[in-house]
Amino acid sequence: MKRLKELPGAKTLSKKEQQTVKGGRSKCIDDISCPDGYGCDPFGVCRLIPAA
């Protein structure tokens, strides 16, 4: 797992992004307060935005 960051195109995640990936629920006010690729739902939870 430690070598995952050596893969082409891999990026280091912020603590907030790591928490979201692990299933942690981030309270949000708007989409800007969520990590990239996530949006704020009406309940104040960052959710993954499905690819169109």
C-alpha positions as CSV (number, residue, x, y, z in Angstrom):
1,M,0.0,0.0,0.0
2,K,2.8,2.4,0.7
3,R,3.9,2.2,-2.9
4,L,0.6,3.3,-4.3
5,K,1.8,6.9,-4.4
6,E,4.5,5.8,-6.8
7,L,1.9,5.0,-9.5
8,P,1.6,7.4,-12.4
9,G,-1.0,10.1,-11.8
10,A,-1.3,9.4,-8.0
11,K,-1.6,12.3,-5.7
12,T,-1.2,12.8,-2.0
13,L,-4.6,13.2,-0.3
14,S,-5.3,15.8,2.3
15,K,-6.5,14.6,5.7
16,K,-10.0,15.8,4.8
17,E,-9.9,13.8,1.5
18,Q,-8.6,10.7,3.4
19,Q,-11.4,10.9,5.9
20,T,-14.0,11.0,3.1
21,V,-12.5,8.1,1.3
22,K,-12.4,6.0,4.5
23,G,-16.2,6.7,4.9
24,G,-15.9,9.6,7.3
25,R,-18.7,12.1,6.8
26,S,-17.5,15.7,6.4
27,K,-20.0,18.4,7.4
28,C,-20.2,20.9,4.7
29,I,-21.9,24.2,3.9
30,D,-21.5,24.2,0.1
31,D,-19.6,22.3,-2.6
32,I,-16.5,24.4,-2.1
33,S,-16.1,22.9,1.4
34,C,-15.9,19.4,0.0
35,P,-12.9,17.7,-1.5
36,D,-12.5,17.6,-5.3
37,G,-15.1,15.3,-7.0
38,Y,-17.5,15.7,-4.0
39,G,-20.5,17.9,-3.5
40,C,-22.5,19.0,-0.5
41,D,-25.9,17.3,-0.2
42,P,-29.0,18.9,1.5
43,F,-28.1,17.2,4.8
44,G,-24.6,18.8,5.0
45,V,-22.7,15.7,4.0
46,C,-20.0,15.6,1.3
47,R,-20.9,12.9,-1.3
48,L,-19.1,11.7,-4.3
49,I,-20.4,13.3,-7.5
50,P,-21.1,10.5,-10.1
51,A,-19.4,10.8,-13.4
52,A,-21.7,12.0,-16.2
